[in-house]
Amino acid sequence: MSGMRTVVVDKIASVTQALGLSHEIRITADIPCEEGVVVVVEILNDKSNYNTLELTSGRMAKLARGDVVVGALGHRKALFGYSGHIPAALKAGDIIQMLNIGGVLGICDSATPDKGKPFDCRVLGTVLTFPFLGERIGVPARAGYKPLDYDAPLNVRGVPVVALAGTCMEAGKTAAFKATGVSLRRDIMAFEDSGARRTMIFTDLGIITTTEKCGPALTRAMLTEMASGQPDVIVFELGDGLLGTYGVQSILRQPDIKAALTCVALSANDPVAAWGGVKLLRERFGIEPAVVTGPATDNQVGVEIIREQMNVEAFNAISNPADLGDHIISKLPLRNVGESKVAGE
């Protein structure tokens, strides 16, 4: 391990949460260019927008030129935001970019005008962990509590499962574990704030950005783990859209996963998106959506279009949350609801 040294970092991104890093970190100049490898970088420019970083505490902190930051290598293919890839090789001193506010780092290929150019980051080195007790042998740190088992079977133990799919990013579909997307813990913290007893995200299994290859295995693993505690219901979000690149389609094509889904809710940005999303679910995946929500239902006109032209119930989650919740609950074979309500009061 060449060039091992100690650095003091200013900010630790949430993508590295599982590692429990301190602000004094050992790094090396040897940098494996692989998804999830944790690296230290120096921020080289200032930005007036999209300029924050989600810390391991969940707080959003403003980044500024000169900040020394811990993040993880990953790719991103976002419709709104930055898209980028993991470089084939890296050495200390190379310049990469911050691809999202969760601390994902790579080479930016494309940016949307509203976000501006990304932060440029000078690579300082790879973070080392020391897993061998009593030995000063460091190994490159990787994100996640444990690696993903691609062969793990699915077992929901009879627990009802609600899946929230969307027509696009930012369609309003946040829920209690997140199966697809790019690493950012904001959503699962919102689940916890809304009363979820347990939450997970794909980053817990070492995946920084989901793909068609890992999406089904991630969903099986997290459904099985969440069901082991015998909750009343499991709610999970399929991040991005039905036609996105993060693996939603590969998940919905799996017969065992489809069989485990008790209820599928669709979030849509507008009535045309709702029409297309309902059509995709029915014709491509053989799934009948239980309800449509999202901005398409922001007023009664959109609700009536969806109900009349698509023959699907529709409710707005902001203006009519109780009606939406009651409708979804009516689709679920819930057990011990009374006891759970009392226990949560």
Sequence and secondary structure as in RCSB ss.txt:
>XXXX:A:sequence
MSGMRTVVVDKIASVTQALGLSHEIRITADIPCEEGVVVVVEILNDKSNYNTLELTSGRMAKLARGDVVVGALGH
RKALFGYSGHIPAALKAGDIIQMLNIGGVLGICDSATPDKGKPFDCRVLGTVLTFPFLGERIGVPARAGYKPLDY
DAPLNVRGVPVVALAGTCMEAGKTAAFKATGVSLRRDIMAFEDSGARRTMIFTDLGIITTTEKCGPALTRAMLTE
MASGQPDVIVFELGDGLLGTYGVQSILRQPDIKAALTCVALSANDPVAAWGGVKLLRERFGIEPAVVTGPATDNQ
VGVEIIREQMNVEAFNAISNPADLGDHIISKLPLRNVGESKVAGE
>XXXX:A:secstr
  S EEEE SEEBGGGGGG   SEEEEES     TTBEEEEEE    SSS EEEBTTS EEE  TT EEEEEE  
B  SSS EEE  S   TT EEEE STT EEEEEEE  GGG S  EEEEEEEEEE  STT    EE BSSSS   T
T     TT  EEEEEESSTTSS   SEEEESBS SHHHHHHHHTT S  EEGGGGT SB  TTTHHHHHHHHHHH
HHTT  S EEEEE S TTSSSSHHHHHT HHHHHH SEEEEE SSHHHHHHHHHHHHHTT    SEEESGGGSSH
HHHHHHHHHH   B  TTT HHHHHHHHHHTS   SHHHHHHHH 
